[in-house]
Amino acid sequence: MGANARLVESLIGRRWVVMQAAREAGASWSQIGEALGMSKQGAQDSYRRAIERQERYVSKFHDTARGRAAL
């Protein structure tokens, strides 16, 4: 895999961090979806799936309760 592909994969994989920060700063799901080029529902679904992956695979390394609170 090339460097560009790894970078894109990393950025997409960590997108939830930015989404969580935006929610905690008061952004709506509509605003987040628009910024990411997706619908409100698409943004929520993407974030929810990321939190579920954290809970399943790396819960001891992440504050999943904080992540769920941003939903």
N, C-alpha and C positions, 0 to 999 in steps of 0.2 A: 504494500500500500504506500502510495506517495505521501510526501509531507503535506500537500494541500488536502488530500483526502483525510488524513489523520487530524488535521486542524479543524476541518468542517465537522468531523465526527465528534471531536471534543467539545466544540462550541455548541452543537446541537444537544449533546448529552448533558451539558451543564446549563442549558437554557432555563431550567426550573429555578436556578438560583436567582436569576434576574427577575423571573416572574414572581417569586416569593418576595423579593425586595420591593418590587413595584406594588404588590398588594399591600404590604406592610406600610408603604408610603401613602396609601390611599387610592391607588389607581384602580379603576374598574376593570372587569374582565373584558368589556368591550374595548377599552383603551389598549389593553395589553394585546388583545387579538389583532386590533388594527395595526399596532406597531410591529407585530410579527407577520403580518400578511395573512391572517387567518380569522375565522369567525370567533365570536365570544365563546361559543360552545367548544370550538376546536382548541382554543387556548386552555379552557378549563379541563377538557379531556386530556390534553397533553400533560398538563401539570399533575392531574390526578394519577395518571399512569406512572409518572416519574416518582411520585411519593410512594405509590404501591411497590415499585421496584426497590426503593430504599428500604421500606419496611420488610420486604421479603429477603433481600440479600445483604444489606449493610446497615441494619437498624442501629447497631451499637456505635456507628460512626456519625450518625446524623440525628438531629433533633426532629424526629418525624411528627411529634405533637405540634411543634411550631409550624412545620410544613402543612399539616392538616388544618391548623388554625387559619392559614392564609386562604384556604378554599372558601 
